[in-house]
Amino acid sequence: MKVRILVFALIAFIALLAGACAPAAAPSAADTLYGAAKTEAALSTVALPDDWLNYGEMKATFLKKYPGIKHNDLDPQAGSQDEINAVKANKDNKGPQAPDVLDVGFAFAPTLKGESLCLPYKVATWDSIPADLKDPDGCWYGDYYGVFSFAVNKTVVKNIPGDWADLLKPEYKNSIAIDGDPLASNQAQQSVYAAALANGGSLADATKGLDFFAQLAKAGNLVPVIGDQSKLAKGETPILITWDYLALGYKDILKGNPDIEVVIPKSGVFGGVYIQAISAYAPRPNAAKLWMEFLYSDEGQLIWLKGFGHPIRYNDLVKRNVIPADLAKKLPAAELYAKAVFPTGAQVSAARKQVGDNWEKTVGVKIAK
């Protein structure tokens, strides 16, 4: 018995010794960045409203995970063009008003690269981001995507529109809004692009979309304000053209008061990708990189998924079976997205310019806050 005890003790001692001599695990990219980010002590983001794809939880979780970093939440309601303008206007500004990171529409990818507005960086999970949705040099990378939908206040609207053409019906007079200003907002510009596809247009030409919105305005159905959750809930604009993840988020937040129906139109199912980038003039580049590492970690991607959007690493998450079952049940059926069309960054950029240049003279309506 004594011999057996001695043998066990010797084995335990050898195991302990081996563990003590084993090399320590290499620090993760986030661990390495955290120390430098704490020295910078802050992170400035722009155009990230709390109710957009669960960014409220994203920001709160990041700050809790990495204490010692102050968050400057700049102009949450800004559009993609506003973000670009903010970078250019703050090239020499090292204070909190200079944005460190950007979340803009795919249409702005050529601008970021062509005007050298981005600081190249590749996150640790870089390889699991689809190759056609990231710049090979790390200037920008896709973050999430969705399709256009109609969020409908069922308390006000009794006949639910099922397709773009339905929006022209007289019963929807003074009822329809878009979620942004087509002169500046990526989402608003792409809603026009989506309408083009539903009305005989193509990925090469958004003219049909401009014509459709001109008809909508002439009929008196388009309300000239930027739509949002509040106006939808109050019935001021009971039909809101917006990304499906925003519509589903509004439905979830309102919890039946009022009841919101989310409709993915039968035609013109338009898939829109947004992209992330670090500003080339970021005063806090390490905090910016740490933010990116968090967004593209499994934890960050699942937070976006909770906001009803499809994170860019979605296929990787599915493959590795890391999506909680209760979360998977909340997502729309996959077949609803089967007809979705995804334009390239160059096509979206061209359509953005076409819509911005021609909205006022074709549609003749100024969309205001």
C-alpha angles and dihedrals in degrees: 000000000000090000091051091050091049091050092051091047091051092049091049091049092050091049091050091048092049091051092050092050095045115106115258117254112268112255116254122247089255093051091052093048096046095073092051091043091054088056089055086046098197148056126205118206128177135204096014108132115189093239094052108101092327094299089150090067091038093057095042093049093048093051092047092048093049109035118190095050117108117212121222104198102199121198099327092194096055122122129231094267089051088056092052090047090051092055093050094045093051102045092124097031115105094178132097094278092069109091116231097193138027136210106191140154121278088251090073095059093095090048093051093050100034095049095040093239095142136077107221113237134158118207122221091257092051095124093060093058110095111258095232091054100057137057109250090227094051096250092131138355135192115259108180143338142206142165131250118267142169115247105204128194101221093196090067103025114058099176108055115217112235101188143018093264090058090064090072093064115119091236089071095060112147090002111100130082136169123224100246147003112290090216092065114002120093091205094052092047092050092049087062089048090051091050088053091058090050092051104050098281128124142222087264096056132035095185093109089056092053089049091050093053090047088057090047091052094045090052089054091239097115113081109210097229134094105261122226143160094279096052090045093051094045091050093241088124103011093180116056124184104213145131113295093239091056092046092049089047091053090049090051094047095047092049095202097317089131107002111240123201118203114212124191102201120242093233133033094034098181122193115209126195125199123202139211128220140166114236114251086225097045108151088203105042097161093052087048092053091047089053090052092049089053095047092051097043118099088256094055094043091053091051088057089047089054085058088060096250125121108246114221092247091052095121091051091050091050092047092053093043095234099135110105112241094234091054093048090056092059094059122095118260112278093233090067087069096045093101095045116133119210116198122204123256090255092052093049090048092052092047091048091056092045092052094044093048096046108031098093097044095041103036097024095206128119111214110214136182 
